[in-house]
């Protein structure tokens, strides 16, 4: 993935693909570990509690050292600030978990979490309040990759099939400015083994990254 800067003399900074893949495998492995251990927070119904519990596990220095994920750091519920039309600062886009790559002006990989349960209503929320925040530029306006994480109470394979179909519906695809899931650089299956599939979205002109690939990670509860 890359981060784009507006300054014409600034080079784009990269999060190397092998390390992106290693990072995503780490997230999946820690989730599976927590599912096996069954910590107290695992039974929680609230999305925010589940994400906070996972963040605590992901940010464990010993686990990160063992997995080799040592070239950046995690941030929980990060909030950016922008100026409104009157020039006043306002909070923008509080993300669930962000991983900051350790480089000068390094890319920020945002992970947005949503619950899924093999039923349509939560897919709508996943799309509008998750994927839509990437496609609109509310999240990661300077980066060309973002990650949606679906915490599935049900079957992940069933959810993948139905979620792909839902996101491909004409109305949904239009709302999310989606490209067809056919390009060799994204689609089904994902280019990363830890992800189920990818979608690609056009973005508004204020985004320095004019398109974004959203990787979809589906984790069974």
Backbone as a chain_set.jsonl record, in Angstrom:
{"seq": "XXXXXXXXXXXXXXXXXXXXXXXXXXXXXXXXXXXXXXXXXXXXXXXXXXXXXXXXXXXXXXXXXXXXXXXXXXXXXXXXXXXXXXXXXXXXXXXXXXXXXXXXXXXXXXXXXXXXXXXXXXXXXXXXXXXXXXXXXXXXXXXXXXXXXXXXXXXXXXXXXXXXXXXXXXXXXXXXXXXXXXXXXXXXXXXXXXXXXXXXXXXXXXXXXXXXXXXXXXXXX", "coords": {"N": [[0.841, -1.185, 0.0], [0.327, 2.368, -0.373], [1.099, 5.717, 0.661], [-0.028, 8.901, -0.132], [1.243, 12.148, -0.603], [0.485, 15.641, -0.69], [2.403, 17.507, -1.394], [4.402, 18.352, -4.074], [7.084, 17.696, -4.297], [7.456, 15.611, -2.614], [8.044, 12.199, -2.069], [6.01, 9.286, -2.559], [5.17, 7.194, 0.187], [5.737, 3.818, 1.141], [4.125, 0.858, 2.336], [5.407, -2.084, 2.479], [4.273, -4.822, 0.465], [4.769, -7.573, 1.278], [5.008, -7.23, 4.058], [2.552, -6.115, 4.696], [0.947, -8.341, 4.195], [1.984, -10.102, 6.168], [1.28, -8.698, 8.456], [-1.552, -8.777, 8.324], [-1.982, -11.529, 8.535], [-1.148, -11.84, 11.135], [-3.137, -10.445, 12.565], [-5.366, -12.093, 12.044], [-4.436, -14.494, 13.202], [-4.193, -13.807, 15.927], [-6.863, -13.269, 16.54], [-7.948, -15.87, 16.215], [-6.546, -17.181, 18.225], [-7.574, -15.889, 20.502], [-10.227, -16.69, 20.297], [-9.937, -19.393, 20.834], [-8.928, -19.332, 23.457], [-10.891, -17.911, 24.85], [-11.419, -15.342, 26.339], [-12.798, -13.181, 28.931], [-14.084, -10.981, 27.704], [-14.872, -11.99, 25.265], [-17.479, -12.946, 25.076], [-19.001, -10.705, 24.894], [-21.557, -8.521, 23.599], [-21.453, -6.054, 22.441], [-20.01, -4.236, 19.835], [-17.897, -2.401, 20.22], [-16.691, -3.302, 22.58], [-15.702, -5.796, 21.833], [-13.82, -5.042, 19.89], [-12.058, -3.518, 21.436], [-11.092, -5.471, 23.195], [-9.77, -7.161, 21.374], [-7.865, -5.365, 20.39], [-6.267, -5.033, 22.662], [-5.128, -7.574, 22.832], [-3.79, -7.739, 20.353], [-1.869, -5.762, 20.653], [0.038, -6.706, 22.334], [3.319, -6.839, 23.359], [5.085, -9.036, 23.462], [3.801, -10.994, 21.889], [3.778, -9.676, 19.441], [6.518, -9.472, 18.964], [7.213, -12.166, 18.697], [5.788, -12.779, 16.392], [6.998, -11.152, 14.588], [6.022, -8.667, 13.935], [6.998, -5.813, 14.074], [7.492, -3.39, 12.985], [6.103, -0.998, 13.292], [3.275, 0.598, 14.965], [0.303, 0.108, 16.967], [-2.785, 1.93, 17.159], [-5.54, 2.85, 19.064], [-8.898, 3.674, 18.439], [-8.355, 6.102, 16.961], [-8.459, 9.584, 16.135], [-8.742, 11.962, 13.61], [-8.155, 15.451, 12.801], [-9.783, 18.118, 11.188], [-10.34, 21.218, 9.4], [-13.354, 23.052, 9.421], [-15.67, 24.634, 7.02], [-15.71, 27.219, 8.03], [-13.276, 27.485, 9.129], [-12.83, 26.373, 11.6], [-11.577, 23.9, 13.88], [-12.445, 20.443, 13.744], [-13.329, 17.151, 14.819], [-12.585, 14.274, 12.849], [-13.585, 11.263, 11.456], [-13.272, 8.903, 13.425], [-11.436, 6.086, 13.873], [-11.507, 2.475, 14.27], [-9.224, 0.648, 14.792], [-5.911, 1.5, 14.143], [-2.932, 1.036, 12.294], [0.259, 2.212, 12.359], [2.781, 2.593, 10.112], [6.279, 2.276, 10.515], [7.934, 4.625, 9.331], [9.257, 7.584, 7.767], [6.68, 9.818, 7.382], [5.026, 7.596, 7.104], [2.706, 5.078, 5.81], [-0.687, 4.679, 6.986], [-2.507, 2.075, 8.108], [-5.803, 1.426, 8.221], [-8.14, -0.307, 10.188], [-11.388, -1.205, 10.166], [-14.096, -2.297, 12.053], [-16.959, -4.414, 11.967], [-19.962, -6.009, 13.045], [-21.277, -9.098, 11.816], [-23.86, -11.402, 10.805], [-24.738, -13.369, 9.081], [-27.059, -12.372, 8.019], [-29.064, -9.994, 6.21], [-29.571, -7.259, 7.26], [-27.324, -6.444, 8.896], [-25.36, -6.489, 6.99], [-25.956, -4.265, 5.463], [-25.325, -2.199, 7.238], [-22.625, -2.728, 7.515], [-21.779, -2.052, 4.966], [-22.628, 0.701, 4.571], [-21.771, 2.09, 6.907], [-19.239, 1.23, 7.15], [-17.57, 0.246, 4.748], [-18.343, 2.422, 3.202], [-17.204, 4.592, 4.513], [-14.572, 4.451, 3.832], [-14.704, 4.685, 1.017], [-15.779, 7.224, 0.718], [-13.811, 8.843, 1.657], [-13.717, 9.605, 4.269], [-12.308, 7.964, 5.937], [-8.845, 7.267, 5.723], [-7.957, 9.114, 3.556], [-5.578, 9.672, 2.273], [-4.43, 7.279, 1.654], [-4.186, 4.206, -0.227], [-5.255, 1.778, 0.439], [-7.419, 0.02, 2.626], [-8.857, -1.721, 5.448], [-11.619, -3.759, 6.045], [-13.112, -5.447, 8.699], [-15.047, -8.114, 9.335], [-16.83, -9.357, 11.966], [-18.027, -12.344, 12.448], [-20.935, -13.791, 13.511], [-21.736, -16.701, 12.98], [-21.462, -18.484, 9.893], [-18.483, -18.017, 8.188], [-17.883, -18.549, 5.506], [-20.398, -18.69, 4.301], [-21.178, -16.071, 4.792], [-19.304, -14.681, 3.257], [-20.036, -15.324, 0.59], [-22.649, -14.225, 0.452], [-22.175, -11.6, 1.177], [-20.464, -10.668, -0.829], [-22.264, -10.811, -2.956], [-24.17, -8.966, -2.113], [-22.677, -6.543, -2.01], [-22.218, -6.283, -4.67], [-24.622, -5.615, -5.785], [-26.448, -3.395, -7.861], [-27.389, -0.885, -6.815], [-26.082, -0.685, -4.34], [-23.399, -0.855, -5.126], [-23.241, 1.497, -6.614], [-23.671, 3.454, -4.636], [-21.378, 3.122, -3.157], [-19.44, 3.768, -4.912], [-18.208, 1.709, -6.356], [-15.955, -0.361, -8.207], [-16.198, -3.025, -10.624], [-15.819, -6.385, -9.394], [-13.413, -7.611, -10.654], [-10.881, -6.972, -11.476], [-7.386, -7.759, -11.911], [-5.746, -7.007, -9.773], [-7.224, -6.989, -7.506], [-10.151, -8.39, -5.895], [-11.887, -11.52, -5.895], [-10.465, -14.522, -5.136], [-8.872, -12.609, -2.461], [-5.783, -10.785, -2.857], [-4.287, -11.177, -0.646], [-3.71, -13.744, 1.66], [-4.922, -13.783, 4.18], [-7.265, -12.452, 3.905], [-10.699, -12.392, 2.744], [-11.824, -11.363, 0.356], [-11.465, -8.615, -1.999], [-12.512, -5.216, -2.566], [-12.804, -2.452, -4.854], [-12.771, 1.079, -5.008], [-13.837, 4.18, -6.371], [-13.047, 7.593, -5.544], [-13.866, 10.782, -3.942], [-12.752, 14.029, -5.179], [-11.274, 15.363, -3.24], [-9.706, 13.544, -1.982], [-6.389, 12.45, -1.753], [-5.485, 9.977, -2.574], [-6.886, 8.629, -5.239], [-8.355, 6.343, -5.7], [-9.387, 3.48, -3.754], [-8.506, 0.35, -2.448], [-10.336, -1.925, -0.688], [-9.791, -4.328, 1.637], [-11.347, -7.302, 2.721], [-11.758, -8.894, 5.671], [-12.961, -11.747, 7.155], [-13.993, -12.963, 10.15], [-14.775, -15.629, 12.204], [-16.887, -15.835, 15.03]], "CA": [[0.0, 0.0, 0.0], [1.101, 3.598, -0.438], [0.528, 6.949, 1.183], [0.206, 10.003, -1.061], [1.344, 13.476, -0.013], [0.123, 16.676, -1.65], [3.596, 18.24, -1.806], [4.876, 17.789, -5.338], [8.451, 17.206, -4.164], [7.488, 14.498, -1.652], [7.849, 10.865, -2.641], [5.024, 8.45, -1.888], [5.776, 6.227, 1.095], [5.156, 2.498, 0.918], [4.028, -0.218, 3.326], [5.697, -3.181, 1.548], [3.222, -5.835, 0.412], [5.024, -8.741, 2.154], [4.759, -6.886, 5.453], [1.1, -6.001, 4.821], [0.447, -9.714, 4.324], [2.378, -10.624, 7.473], [0.465, -8.008, 9.455], [-2.917, -9.297, 8.267], [-1.937, -12.886, 9.097], [-1.035, -11.667, 12.581], [-4.472, -10.083, 13.076], [-6.192, -13.311, 12.009], [-3.91, -15.474, 14.171], [-4.539, -13.367, 17.282], [-8.299, -13.512, 16.697], [-8.155, -17.315, 16.41], [-6.019, -17.489, 19.553], [-8.54, -15.413, 21.494], [-11.4, -17.56, 20.195], [-9.587, -20.639, 21.517], [-8.747, -19.062, 24.893], [-12.174, -17.483, 25.397], [-11.324, -14.359, 27.422], [-14.089, -12.705, 29.425], [-14.713, -10.056, 26.756], [-15.281, -12.69, 24.042], [-18.934, -13.143, 25.074], [-19.676, -9.407, 24.829], [-22.395, -8.295, 22.421], [-21.177, -4.75, 21.85], [-18.901, -4.171, 18.888], [-16.78, -1.652, 20.781], [-16.015, -4.142, 23.567], [-14.956, -6.816, 21.087], [-12.671, -4.404, 19.251], [-11.122, -3.141, 22.492], [-10.447, -6.694, 23.652], [-8.84, -7.601, 20.342], [-6.748, -4.413, 20.383], [-5.39, -5.366, 23.795], [-4.383, -8.782, 22.472], [-2.904, -7.421, 19.227], [-0.822, -4.83, 21.053], [0.935, -7.388, 23.265], [4.67, -6.721, 22.807], [5.687, -10.362, 23.305], [3.189, -11.633, 20.719], [4.247, -8.968, 18.252], [7.908, -9.851, 18.764], [7.221, -13.542, 18.205], [5.249, -12.792, 15.03], [7.821, -10.298, 13.738], [5.287, -7.444, 13.567], [7.711, -4.856, 14.921], [7.84, -2.226, 12.159], [5.043, -0.004, 13.415], [2.562, 0.46, 16.228], [-1.153, 0.163, 16.944], [-3.48, 3.025, 17.818], [-6.95, 2.498, 19.29], [-9.859, 4.772, 18.294], [-7.661, 7.329, 16.556], [-9.3, 10.616, 15.546], [-8.055, 13.03, 12.897], [-8.768, 16.768, 12.935], [-9.801, 18.931, 9.983], [-10.991, 22.515, 9.572], [-14.636, 23.161, 8.726], [-15.663, 25.767, 6.088], [-15.471, 28.477, 8.749], [-11.911, 27.466, 9.632], [-12.773, 25.844, 12.962], [-11.203, 22.492, 13.905], [-13.446, 19.458, 14.158], [-12.861, 15.771, 14.737], [-13.011, 13.591, 11.636], [-13.295, 9.861, 11.189], [-12.675, 8.074, 14.474], [-11.26, 4.72, 13.372], [-11.455, 1.454, 15.324], [-7.816, 0.358, 15.049], [-5.021, 1.985, 13.096], [-1.544, 0.603, 12.428], [1.135, 3.214, 11.764], [4.027, 2.002, 9.635], [7.414, 3.028, 11.058], [8.752, 5.275, 8.303], [8.948, 9.006, 7.69], [5.385, 9.957, 6.714], [4.634, 6.241, 6.736], [1.269, 4.818, 5.621], [-1.509, 4.282, 8.123], [-3.47, 1.064, 7.686], [-6.983, 1.511, 9.087], [-8.996, -1.485, 10.3], [-12.731, -0.861, 10.638], [-14.759, -3.536, 12.449], [-18.415, -4.454, 12.02], [-20.535, -7.33, 13.301], [-22.076, -9.736, 10.767], [-24.539, -12.573, 11.377], [-25.343, -14.11, 7.963], [-28.35, -11.774, 7.676], [-28.924, -8.796, 5.401], [-29.502, -5.948, 7.921], [-25.977, -6.07, 9.314], [-24.574, -6.226, 5.768], [-26.207, -2.87, 5.082], [-24.528, -1.368, 8.138], [-21.233, -3.001, 7.135], [-21.513, -1.291, 3.745], [-22.802, 2.152, 4.682], [-21.004, 2.647, 8.019], [-17.899, 0.667, 7.1], [-16.956, 0.444, 3.432], [-18.638, 3.784, 2.748], [-16.305, 5.568, 5.133], [-13.351, 4.427, 3.034], [-14.942, 5.191, -0.335], [-16.07, 8.662, 0.781], [-12.627, 9.566, 2.095], [-13.748, 9.899, 5.704], [-11.149, 7.21, 6.413], [-7.686, 7.028, 4.848], [-8.006, 9.854, 2.294], [-4.259, 9.724, 1.643], [-3.931, 5.916, 1.455], [-4.911, 3.488, -1.279], [-5.713, 0.491, 0.972], [-8.036, -0.012, 3.949], [-9.297, -3.072, 5.802], [-12.863, -4.016, 6.762], [-13.089, -6.714, 9.429], [-16.37, -8.572, 9.723], [-16.842, -10.329, 13.068], [-19.188, -13.097, 11.989], [-21.643, -14.736, 14.377], [-22.303, -17.589, 11.972], [-20.49, -19.127, 9.005], [-17.744, -17.026, 7.412], [-17.994, -18.866, 4.077], [-21.734, -18.235, 3.895], [-21.168, -14.609, 4.808], [-18.526, -14.2, 2.111], [-20.851, -15.448, -0.62], [-23.768, -13.286, 0.486], [-21.657, -10.239, 1.246], [-20.013, -10.34, -2.188], [-23.464, -10.582, -3.761], [-24.784, -7.718, -1.656], [-21.851, -5.407, -2.418], [-22.258, -6.214, -6.13], [-25.915, -5.103, -6.232], [-26.243, -2.129, -8.568], [-27.613, 0.274, -5.944], [-25.02, -0.645, -3.335], [-22.157, -0.535, -5.832], [-23.29, 2.911, -6.972], [-23.514, 4.245, -3.412], [-20.006, 2.978, -2.674], [-18.55, 4.076, -6.046], [-17.428, 0.489, -6.512], [-15.639, -0.948, -9.494], [-16.555, -4.444, -10.666], [-14.828, -7.226, -8.715], [-12.814, -8.429, -11.708], [-9.532, -6.52, -11.778], [-6.397, -8.72, -11.395], [-5.087, -6.545, -8.55], [-8.146, -7.117, -6.379], [-11.304, -9.215, -6.259], [-12.161, -12.736, -5.132], [-10.036, -14.259, -3.762], [-7.994, -11.476, -2.237], [-4.357, -10.987, -3.09], [-3.709, -11.548, 0.645], [-4.32, -14.975, 2.144], [-5.699, -13.575, 5.403], [-8.506, -11.773, 3.558], [-11.651, -13.175, 1.966], [-11.904, -10.762, -0.974], [-11.2, -7.184, -2.022], [-13.302, -4.359, -3.443], [-12.088, -1.234, -5.222], [-13.737, 2.183, -5.012], [-13.453, 5.531, -6.766], [-13.201, 8.486, -4.402], [-14.035, 12.199, -4.274], [-11.536, 14.719, -5.597], [-10.468, 15.854, -2.12], [-8.82, 12.468, -1.532], [-5.146, 12.391, -2.506], [-5.533, 8.67, -3.226], [-8.139, 8.75, -5.999], [-9.092, 5.082, -5.533], [-8.948, 2.702, -2.595], [-8.845, -1.069, -2.373], [-10.742, -2.327, 0.659], [-9.683, -5.761, 1.876], [-12.404, -7.768, 3.629], [-11.371, -10.019, 6.527], [-14.138, -12.29, 7.832], [-13.53, -13.742, 11.297], [-15.902, -16.264, 12.895], [-16.916, -15.759, 16.487]], "C": [[0.879, 1.239, 0.0], [0.341, 4.745, 0.227], [0.935, 8.08, 0.261], [0.257, 11.315, -0.282], [1.069, 14.524, -1.087], [1.339, 17.424, -2.176], [4.214, 17.59, -3.03], [6.274, 17.203, -5.24], [8.563, 16.0, -3.235], [7.222, 13.185, -2.356], [6.763, 10.133, -1.864], [5.75, 7.47, -0.975], [5.006, 4.917, 1.03], [5.157, 1.66, 2.188], [4.205, -1.474, 2.483], [4.666, -4.304, 1.624], [3.515, -7.065, 1.262], [4.717, -8.455, 3.615], [3.274, -6.626, 5.702], [0.505, -7.386, 5.027], [0.757, -10.315, 5.678], [1.534, -9.997, 8.58], [-0.95, -8.572, 9.489], [-2.996, -10.723, 8.811], [-1.863, -12.825, 10.616], [-2.395, -11.343, 13.193], [-5.364, -11.318, 13.116], [-5.742, -14.315, 13.061], [-4.286, -15.089, 15.6], [-6.025, -13.553, 17.54], [-8.564, -14.989, 16.991], [-7.655, -17.762, 17.781], [-7.021, -17.081, 20.628], [-9.816, -16.256, 21.47], [-11.157, -18.864, 20.943], [-9.506, -20.443, 23.031], [-10.064, -18.69, 25.557], [-12.06, -16.521, 26.555], [-12.713, -13.841, 27.805], [-14.82, -11.842, 28.402], [-15.271, -10.756, 25.512], [-16.805, -12.842, 23.942], [-19.71, -11.834, 24.953], [-20.471, -9.262, 23.535], [-22.052, -6.99, 21.709], [-19.905, -4.785, 21.007], [-17.682, -3.506, 19.508], [-15.995, -2.473, 21.804], [-15.161, -5.2, 22.881], [-13.692, -6.222, 20.465], [-11.622, -4.027, 20.295], [-10.381, -4.368, 23.018], [-9.424, -7.197, 22.656], [-7.632, -6.676, 20.273], [-5.755, -4.75, 21.492], [-4.531, -6.58, 23.467], [-3.382, -8.506, 21.348], [-1.69, -6.628, 19.67], [0.153, -5.42, 22.061], [2.35, -7.426, 22.665], [5.319, -8.08, 22.58], [5.122, -11.08, 22.08], [3.665, -10.979, 19.43], [5.681, -9.342, 17.935], [7.999, -11.252, 18.167], [6.759, -13.623, 16.753], [6.072, -11.944, 14.068], [7.126, -9.034, 13.284], [5.821, -6.312, 14.443], [8.05, -3.563, 14.183], [6.706, -1.194, 12.143], [4.373, -0.135, 14.766], [1.068, 0.669, 16.029], [-1.664, 1.41, 17.652], [-4.957, 2.645, 17.899], [-7.826, 3.745, 19.214], [-9.172, 6.103, 18.001], [-8.631, 8.291, 15.887], [-8.428, 11.66, 14.868], [-8.81, 14.347, 13.125], [-8.687, 17.481, 11.59], [-10.471, 20.263, 10.306], [-12.295, 22.533, 8.79], [-14.612, 24.384, 7.803], [-15.419, 27.123, 6.741], [-14.058, 28.545, 9.349], [-11.765, 26.96, 11.041], [-12.414, 24.362, 12.933], [-12.358, 21.606, 14.358], [-12.873, 18.062, 13.979], [-13.41, 15.121, 13.472], [-12.615, 12.129, 11.705], [-12.611, 9.091, 12.294], [-12.625, 6.629, 13.998], [-11.178, 3.742, 14.53], [-10.014, 1.167, 15.733], [-7.011, 0.851, 13.854], [-3.628, 1.43, 13.362], [-0.673, 1.58, 11.656], [2.459, 2.568, 11.394], [5.198, 2.894, 10.024], [8.327, 3.518, 9.944], [8.388, 6.752, 8.319], [7.709, 9.2, 6.823], [4.865, 8.596, 6.242], [3.128, 6.074, 6.589], [0.6, 4.408, 6.921], [-2.55, 3.297, 7.611], [-4.624, 1.045, 8.684], [-7.761, 0.205, 9.023], [-10.323, -1.054, 10.92], [-13.501, -2.159, 10.87], [-16.28, -3.376, 12.442], [-18.854, -5.892, 12.298], [-21.325, -7.799, 12.068], [-22.689, -11.0, 11.35], [-25.259, -13.416, 10.32], [-26.714, -13.585, 7.571], [-28.124, -10.408, 7.041], [-28.8, -7.478, 6.184], [-28.106, -5.524, 8.346], [-25.056, -5.851, 8.119], [-24.747, -4.777, 5.319], [-25.375, -1.928, 5.946], [-23.037, -1.515, 7.814], [-20.854, -2.144, 5.92], [-21.542, 0.206, 3.993], [-21.907, 2.767, 5.755], [-19.58, 2.099, 8.086], [-17.219, 0.987, 5.786], [-17.148, 1.877, 2.953], [-17.73, 4.834, 3.341], [-14.943, 5.584, 4.448], [-13.592, 5.063, 1.663], [-15.201, 6.699, -0.35], [-14.849, 9.498, 1.14], [-12.66, 9.984, 3.546], [-12.602, 9.176, 6.394], [-10.092, 7.174, 5.311], [-7.711, 7.809, 3.541], [-6.681, 9.895, 1.555], [-3.69, 8.341, 1.339], [-4.793, 5.178, 0.447], [-5.383, 2.106, -0.85], [-6.332, 0.704, 2.348], [-8.584, -1.406, 4.196], [-10.625, -3.023, 6.556], [-12.757, -5.381, 7.421], [-14.506, -7.042, 9.871], [-16.266, -9.638, 10.797], [-18.148, -11.112, 12.937], [-19.714, -14.038, 13.063], [-22.402, -15.667, 13.428], [-21.182, -18.182, 11.15], [-19.812, -18.074, 8.13], [-17.858, -17.287, 5.914], [-19.352, -18.443, 3.527], [-21.766, -16.724, 3.805], [-20.409, -14.062, 3.61], [-19.372, -14.219, 0.842], [-21.94, -14.381, -0.661], [-23.296, -11.838, 0.523], [-21.147, -9.787, -0.122], [-21.211, -10.015, -3.077], [-24.109, -9.252, -3.391], [-23.998, -6.503, -2.154], [-21.836, -5.223, -3.932], [-23.609, -5.735, -6.652], [-25.741, -3.698, -6.785], [-26.371, -0.914, -7.661], [-26.482, 0.424, -4.932], [-23.698, -0.247, -3.983], [-22.105, 0.934, -6.21], [-23.049, 3.791, -5.755], [-22.074, 4.227, -2.917], [-18.977, 3.3, -3.756], [-17.628, 2.901, -6.354], [-17.135, 0.176, -7.974], [-16.017, -2.426, -9.446], [-15.443, -5.287, -10.058], [-14.193, -8.18, -9.73], [-11.357, -8.089, -11.978], [-8.498, -7.482, -11.19], [-5.713, -8.291, -10.104], [-5.998, -6.584, -7.327], [-9.293, -8.007, -6.816], [-11.479, -10.392, -5.33], [-11.447, -13.904, -5.816], [-9.122, -13.04, -3.681], [-6.562, -11.824, -2.598], [-3.639, -11.379, -1.796], [-4.454, -12.746, 1.224], [-5.189, -14.812, 3.374], [-7.055, -12.944, 5.134], [-9.396, -12.659, 2.701], [-11.735, -12.675, 0.531], [-11.603, -9.273, -0.844], [-12.246, -6.479, -2.883], [-12.498, -3.092, -3.727], [-13.097, -0.127, -5.476], [-13.104, 3.468, -5.524], [-13.768, 6.477, -5.615], [-13.363, 9.933, -4.846], [-12.693, 12.885, -4.557], [-10.687, 15.224, -4.437], [-9.511, 14.789, -1.579], [-7.555, 12.45, -2.382], [-4.979, 11.037, -3.193], [-6.888, 8.571, -3.922], [-8.979, 7.487, -6.004], [-8.583, 4.399, -4.272], [-9.404, 1.266, -2.755], [-9.161, -1.393, -0.92], [-10.644, -3.844, 0.742], [-10.691, -6.177, 2.937], [-11.923, -9.026, 4.363], [-12.596, -10.478, 7.302], [-13.675, -13.276, 8.894], [-14.748, -14.316, 12.027], [-15.751, -16.104, 14.395], [-17.278, -17.117, 17.059]], "O": [[2.059, 1.16, 0.341], [-0.886, 4.731, 0.334], [2.108, 8.208, -0.091], [-0.577, 11.564, 0.588], [1.384, 14.315, -2.259], [1.308, 17.929, -3.299], [4.516, 16.396, -3.014], [6.624, 16.31, -6.012], [9.644, 15.429, -3.085], [6.284, 13.071, -3.146], [6.611, 10.332, -0.659], [6.822, 6.973, -1.321], [3.784, 4.905, 0.883], [6.073, 1.745, 3.006], [3.256, -1.902, 1.827], [4.237, -4.69, 2.711], [2.605, -7.572, 1.918], [4.224, -9.326, 4.333], [2.782, -6.886, 6.799], [-0.328, -7.592, 5.909], [-0.096, -10.967, 6.28], [1.124, -10.676, 9.522], [-1.492, -8.819, 10.567], [-3.969, -11.082, 9.473], [-2.448, -13.662, 11.304], [-2.762, -11.905, 14.225], [-6.043, -11.563, 14.114], [-6.573, -14.92, 13.738], [-4.657, -15.951, 16.397], [-6.416, -13.951, 18.638], [-9.316, -15.317, 17.909], [-8.265, -18.617, 18.422], [-7.284, -17.843, 21.558], [-10.415, -16.504, 22.516], [-12.055, -19.383, 21.607], [-9.964, -21.293, 23.795], [-10.331, -19.098, 26.687], [-12.54, -16.817, 27.649], [-13.682, -14.048, 27.075], [-16.036, -11.956, 28.247], [-16.065, -10.164, 24.781], [-17.355, -12.862, 22.841], [-20.94, -11.846, 24.913], [-20.098, -9.817, 22.502], [-22.326, -6.836, 20.519], [-18.869, -5.301, 21.428], [-16.56, -3.986, 19.345], [-14.772, -2.356, 21.887], [-14.034, -5.466, 23.297], [-12.624, -6.832, 20.512], [-10.426, -4.2, 20.06], [-9.175, -4.309, 23.26], [-8.331, -7.614, 23.04], [-6.502, -7.139, 20.115], [-4.544, -4.748, 21.273], [-3.343, -6.61, 23.787], [-2.25, -8.989, 21.392], [-0.6, -6.799, 19.123], [1.006, -4.705, 22.587], [2.55, -7.983, 21.586], [6.036, -8.257, 21.595], [5.867, -11.701, 21.321], [3.923, -11.664, 18.44], [6.034, -9.514, 16.769], [8.773, -11.49, 17.24], [7.268, -14.431, 15.976], [5.864, -12.009, 12.856], [7.583, -8.384, 12.343], [5.186, -5.906, 15.417], [8.805, -2.735, 14.692], [6.4, -0.602, 11.108], [4.837, -0.888, 15.623], [0.627, 1.306, 15.074], [-1.063, 1.886, 18.615], [-5.544, 2.178, 16.923], [-7.529, 4.756, 19.851], [-9.381, 7.095, 18.699], [-9.525, 7.866, 15.155], [-7.489, 12.181, 15.469], [-9.954, 14.351, 13.58], [-7.649, 17.455, 10.93], [-11.093, 20.416, 11.358], [-12.348, 22.088, 7.644], [-13.619, 25.112, 7.799], [-14.975, 28.063, 6.083], [-13.692, 29.529, 9.992], [-10.696, 27.094, 11.636], [-12.889, 23.633, 12.062], [-13.14, 21.973, 15.236], [-12.041, 17.822, 13.104], [-14.546, 15.377, 13.071], [-11.462, 11.794, 11.975], [-11.47, 8.661, 12.123], [-13.665, 6.02, 13.747], [-10.823, 4.124, 15.646], [-9.625, 1.411, 16.875], [-7.391, 0.641, 12.702], [-3.191, 1.358, 14.51], [-0.842, 1.757, 10.449], [3.173, 2.058, 12.256], [5.129, 4.115, 9.883], [9.357, 2.91, 9.651], [7.331, 7.129, 8.825], [7.691, 8.792, 5.662], [4.339, 8.462, 5.137], [2.357, 6.835, 7.173], [1.232, 3.866, 7.828], [-3.381, 3.648, 6.773], [-4.442, 0.692, 9.849], [-8.012, -0.326, 7.941], [-10.367, -0.596, 12.062], [-13.555, -3.02, 9.991], [-16.814, -2.346, 12.854], [-18.222, -6.852, 11.859], [-21.955, -6.998, 11.376], [-22.132, -11.606, 12.266], [-26.25, -14.086, 10.611], [-27.46, -14.267, 6.868], [-27.118, -9.749, 7.303], [-27.984, -6.639, 5.802], [-27.737, -4.362, 8.175], [-24.077, -5.111, 8.22], [-23.8, -4.144, 4.852], [-24.788, -0.97, 5.441], [-22.288, -0.539, 7.838], [-19.758, -1.588, 5.855], [-20.586, 0.908, 3.663], [-21.345, 3.842, 5.548], [-18.81, 2.462, 8.975], [-16.388, 1.893, 5.713], [-16.241, 2.476, 2.374], [-17.508, 5.875, 2.722], [-14.241, 6.595, 4.472], [-12.792, 5.875, 1.199], [-14.875, 7.373, -1.326], [-14.846, 10.715, 0.952], [-11.738, 10.648, 4.02], [-11.994, 9.707, 7.323], [-10.409, 7.064, 4.127], [-7.502, 7.209, 2.486], [-6.651, 10.124, 0.346], [-2.58, 8.237, 0.817], [-5.976, 5.478, 0.283], [-5.863, 1.335, -1.682], [-5.817, 1.487, 3.146], [-8.757, -2.185, 3.258], [-10.748, -2.339, 7.572], [-12.361, -6.357, 6.784], [-15.092, -6.328, 10.685], [-15.685, -10.7, 10.573], [-19.224, -10.616, 13.268], [-19.024, -14.97, 13.475], [-23.571, -15.435, 13.119], [-20.072, -18.366, 11.649], [-20.482, -17.328, 7.416], [-17.925, -16.341, 5.129], [-19.445, -17.904, 2.424], [-22.315, -16.16, 2.858], [-20.833, -13.074, 3.01], [-19.415, -13.232, 0.106], [-22.13, -13.715, -1.679], [-23.944, -10.954, -0.037], [-21.376, -8.646, -0.524], [-21.177, -9.061, -3.854], [-24.542, -8.501, -4.265], [-24.584, -5.546, -2.66], [-21.489, -4.152, -4.429], [-23.739, -5.471, -7.847], [-24.975, -2.902, -6.242], [-25.545, -0.005, -7.73], [-25.987, 1.527, -4.698], [-22.967, 0.592, -3.457], [-21.045, 1.556, -6.137], [-22.304, 4.768, -5.832], [-21.602, 5.2, -2.328], [-17.777, 3.125, -3.543], [-16.431, 3.073, -6.583], [-17.959, 0.416, -8.856], [-16.141, -3.01, -8.369], [-14.265, -4.954, -10.186], [-14.404, -9.392, -9.677], [-10.666, -8.853, -12.652], [-8.696, -7.981, -10.082], [-5.152, -9.133, -9.402], [-5.568, -6.242, -6.225], [-9.395, -8.346, -7.995], [-11.25, -10.286, -4.125], [-11.779, -14.248, -6.95], [-8.663, -12.515, -4.696], [-6.177, -12.992, -2.641], [-2.507, -11.861, -1.841], [-5.684, -12.757, 1.27], [-6.099, -15.611, 3.599], [-7.906, -12.899, 6.022], [-8.916, -13.563, 2.017], [-11.72, -13.472, -0.407], [-11.5, -8.737, 0.26], [-12.797, -7.068, -3.812], [-11.627, -2.707, -2.948], [-14.145, -0.355, -6.08], [-11.977, 3.806, -5.16], [-14.651, 6.2, -4.803], [-13.04, 10.279, -5.983], [-11.634, 12.364, -4.207], [-9.5, 15.49, -4.62], [-8.608, 15.102, -0.805], [-7.64, 12.437, -3.61], [-4.397, 10.959, -4.274], [-7.92, 8.443, -3.262], [-10.178, 7.538, -6.28], [-7.492, 4.697, -3.785], [-10.54, 0.998, -3.146], [-8.342, -1.16, -0.031], [-11.328, -4.56, 0.009], [-10.868, -5.482, 3.938], [-11.711, -10.076, 3.755], [-13.204, -9.691, 8.027], [-13.047, -14.29, 8.588], [-15.646, -13.572, 12.42], [-14.66, -16.218, 14.953], [-17.357, -17.273, 18.277]]}, "num_chains": 1, "name": "protein.A"}
